[in-house]
Amino acid sequence: MALSSLALAGDRAPVPLFRYLTPAAGAVAKLEPGCCRWPLGGPAEPDFRFCHGPRLARSSYCARHERVARAGGQQGTASAEPRS
């Protein structure tokens, strides 16, 4: 890429990273390391998201969703809020 192209690229307005993604793809793209991957809602719903609670070591889920998964719970049925 030429230097002039790099300079021009800096003059453009930023494009939102998740602008063209479906709600489900955007939720996956926003996942951070160490966050619970339990899905909340259906992938076709506009407010689809993941729990994002702190993951347990060697698990994809937080403590609450790990218990639900081991008990055979269905995805999307448990709340993101841990119980005391």
FIMIZA-735717 format. One record per residue: residue in three letters; x, y, z of N, C-alpha, C in turn. Coordinates in steps of 0.1 Angstrom, whole numbers, padded with zeros to 4 digits, always signed. Example, Ala and Ser with C-alpha at 12.3 -4.5 7.8 and 13.67 -1.06 7.14 Angstrom:
ala+0132-0057+0078+0123-0045+0078+0132-0033+0078ser+0128-0022+0071+0137-0011+0071+0129+0000+0079
end
This chain:
met+0009-0012+0000+0000+0000+0000+0009+0012+0000ala+0006+0022-0008+0014+0034-0009+0011+0043+0003leu+0021+0051+0006+0020+0060+0017+0008+0070+0016ser+0005+0074+0004-0006+0083+0002-0019+0076+0005ser-0020+0063+0003-0032+0055+0006-0034+0055+0021leu-0022+0053+0028-0023+0052+0043-0028+0066+0049ala-0023+0077+0043-0027+0090+0048-0042+0092+0045leu-0047+0088+0034-0061+0090+0030-0069+0081+0040ala-0065+0069+0043-0073+0060+0051-0075+0067+0065gly-0066+0075+0070-0067+0081+0083-0077+0093+0082asp-0080+0098+0070-0090+0109+0069-0104+0104+0068arg-0107+0091+0067-0120+0086+0066-0127+0085+0080ala-0140+0085+0079-0148+0084+0092-0147+0069+0096pro-0146+0066+0109-0145+0052+0113-0158+0045+0111val-0158+0032+0107-0169+0024+0105-0171+0015+0117pro-0183+0015+0123-0185+0006+0135-0181-0009+0131leu-0173-0015+0140-0168-0028+0137-0179-0038+0135phe-0190-0038+0143-0201-0048+0142-0213-0043+0134arg-0211-0034+0126-0222-0028+0118-0230-0038+0109tyr-0222-0047+0103-0228-0055+0093-0230-0070+0098leu-0229-0072+0111-0230-0085+0116-0245-0087+0121thr-0249-0100+0120-0262-0103+0126-0261-0102+0142pro-0272-0101+0149-0271-0100+0164-0262-0112+0170ala-0264-0124+0165-0257-0135+0170-0242-0134+0167ala-0239-0131+0155-0224-0129+0151-0218-0118+0159gly-0225-0107+0161-0220-0096+0169-0218-0100+0183ala-0227-0108+0189-0225-0113+0203-0213-0122+0204val-0210-0130+0194-0198-0139+0194-0186-0130+0193ala-0186-0120+0184-0175-0112+0182-0171-0104+0194lys-0181-0101+0202-0179-0092+0214-0174-0101+0226leu-0174-0114+0225-0169-0122+0236-0155-0119+0240glu-0152-0118+0252-0138-0116+0257-0133-0128+0264pro-0120-0130+0264-0114-0141+0272-0119-0140+0286gly-0122-0152+0292-0126-0152+0306-0140-0149+0309cys-0148-0147+0298-0163-0145+0300-0171-0157+0297cys-0182-0159+0305-0191-0170+0303-0197-0170+0289arg-0198-0181+0283-0203-0182+0269-0217-0188+0269trp-0224-0187+0280-0238-0192+0280-0247-0183+0272pro-0254-0188+0262-0262-0179+0254-0275-0175+0261leu-0279-0163+0260-0292-0158+0266-0301-0153+0255gly-0312-0160+0253-0321-0157+0242-0318-0165+0230gly-0325-0163+0219-0323-0170+0207-0314-0162+0198pro-0306-0169+0189-0297-0162+0180-0304-0152+0171ala-0317-0154+0168-0324-0146+0158-0330-0133+0165glu-0329-0133+0179-0335-0122+0186-0325-0110+0186pro-0330-0098+0185-0321-0086+0184-0313-0084+0197asp-0318-0088+0208-0311-0086+0221-0303-0099+0225phe-0300-0108+0216-0293-0120+0218-0279-0116+0224arg-0275-0123+0234-0262-0120+0240-0257-0133+0248phe-0245-0131+0254-0240-0142+0262-0239-0136+0277cys-0238-0145+0286-0238-0142+0300-0227-0132+0304his-0215-0134+0300-0203-0126+0302-0198-0126+0317gly-0204-0134+0325-0199-0136+0339-0185-0142+0339pro-0178-0141+0350-0165-0147+0350-0165-0162+0349arg-0157-0167+0339-0157-0182+0336-0149-0189+0347leu-0153-0201+0349-0145-0210+0358-0133-0215+0350ala-0123-0219+0358-0111-0225+0351-0115-0238+0344arg-0110-0240+0332-0113-0252+0324-0128-0253+0320ser-0135-0242+0319-0149-0243+0316-0152-0231+0306ser-0163-0232+0299-0167-0221+0290-0178-0213+0298tyr-0181-0217+0310-0192-0211+0317-0189-0206+0331cys-0197-0197+0336-0196-0192+0350-0201-0204+0359ala-0199-0202+0372-0203-0213+0381-0218-0217+0380arg-0227-0207+0379-0241-0210+0377-0244-0218+0365his-0239-0213+0353-0242-0219+0341-0235-0232+0339glu-0224-0234+0346-0217-0247+0346-0226-0258+0353arg-0232-0254+0364-0241-0263+0371-0254-0266+0362val-0259-0256+0356-0271-0258+0347-0267-0268+0335ala-0255-0266+0330-0250-0274+0318-0248-0289+0323arg-0243-0290+0335-0240-0304+0340-0253-0311+0344ala-0263-0303+0347-0277-0309+0351-0285-0311+0338gly-0280-0308+0327-0288-0310+0314-0297-0299+0311gly-0295-0287+0316-0304-0276+0313-0303-0272+0298gln-0314-0266+0293-0314-0261+0280-0308-0247+0278gln-0301-0245+0267-0295-0232+0265-0305-0221+0265gly-0301-0209+0270-0310-0198+0270-0321-0197+0280thr-0322-0208+0289-0332-0208+0299-0328-0202+0312ala-0315-0201+0315-0311-0197+0328-0307-0182+0327ser-0309-0175+0338-0306-0161+0338-0291-0159+0339ala-0287-0147+0335-0273-0143+0336-0269-0140+0350glu-0278-0137+0359-0276-0133+0373-0273-0145+0381pro-0262-0146+0388-0259-0158+0397-0268-0157+0409arg-0272-0168+0414-0280-0169+0427-0270-0170+0438ser-0275-0164+0450-0267-0165+0462-0268-0178+0469
end
